[in-house]
């Protein structure tokens, strides 16, 4: 195992931690996330709690993929798209800056692809 593969795995695991924690928090207490839902979503006629729960499930799927390396490129692209939609919906603020950083990290994960620590390779 070389340092590049270890660095790639550490990057995946770090970003996966964010998605896993946010996913769990959204499923455990969806009402605490209502303030992050963009205004246009309210006009869709869908329960806001349901949207938050579905987003939490998506976050969990992305997190599991990143930590395991299974379907890594698919879920890293999905993560980039999801983060960019949220970032631009919320506008310029501290969350936007964090989300752009995460999107860039996900692009690096996509470009790196599988490393020696991915389950798929073993």
N, C-alpha and C positions, 0 to 999 in steps of 0.2 A: 504494500500500500504506500503510495507516494503522497507527498504533501498536498498536491493539487486535488487528489481524490478526497483526502481528508477535509480540505477546505470546502470542496463542493458539498460534501455531506453535512458539514457544520452549517453552511449557508442554508441548505434545505431544511435542516432540523430547526434552525432559528426562525425561519419564516413559517414553518409548520406550527411552531409553538403559538405564534400570533393567531393563526387561523383556528387552531384547536381550542384555545382559550376563549376567543370571541364566539366561536360556534357553541361551546358549552354554555357560556353566559347567556347567549340569546335563547337557548332552549330552556334554561333553568328559570330565567326571569325576563320574558319578552317585553313586558311593560316598561322596563328600565331603558329600552332601546328606542322607544317611540319618538323621542326627540331627534333621532338621527334619520328618520324616514323623511325623504324629500316630499315637498308639498304636492307634486304632481301625482304621487302614488295614492293620495286620498281620493282622487277622482276616479279611480279604477273600479270602485265598487267591491273591492276585496278587503276582507278583514286585515287590519294592520298587524294584529298579533299573528295571523297566519303568514303574512309576508315575512315577518321577523323570524318566525320558526323555520320557514323554508330557506331563508337566507342563512340561518344558523346551521341547518343541515348541509347546505352548500359549503359553508365554511369548514364544517367537519370533514366533508369529502375531500376538499382541497388539502386540508391539513393531514389527513391520513395518507393521501397520495404522496405528498411531499416527504413525509417521514418515512414511508415505505419504499418510495421510488416506483411504485406501480402506476402506470399510465401517467408518468411524470410530465411529459411534454404537454399532453392534452390538458391536464389540470393546472399546469403553470400558465398556459394561455388563458384558460377560463378564469384563473385568479387575476391575471392582469386586466382582462376585460371587466370583471366584477369590481375590482378596485378603482379602475378609471371611471366607471359609471358613478360610483359612490363619490369619489373625490370631486368630480366636476359638478355633481348634484349639490354638494355641500358648499362649494365655493372656496375661495382663498381663505384658509385659516390653518391652525396647527394640525388638524386632522388631514387636510389636503396635503400638506408637506410630508407628513408621515406616510400617507398612502402612495404618494409618488415615489418615495424611497422604497416602499415595499414592491411597487410595480417594477421598478428597475431591478430589484433583487430577483423577482420572478422571471424577468427577461434573462438575467444571467443564469438562472437555473435552467430555463428552456435551452439556452445556447450550450450549456455544459452537458445537458442530457444525463443519461444514467452514469453513475459512478460505481465503484467497487462495493459500496455499502447498500446499494439498492437490492431489495428482495428479489426482484425480477432476474437479476444477474446470477444469483446464487443457486 
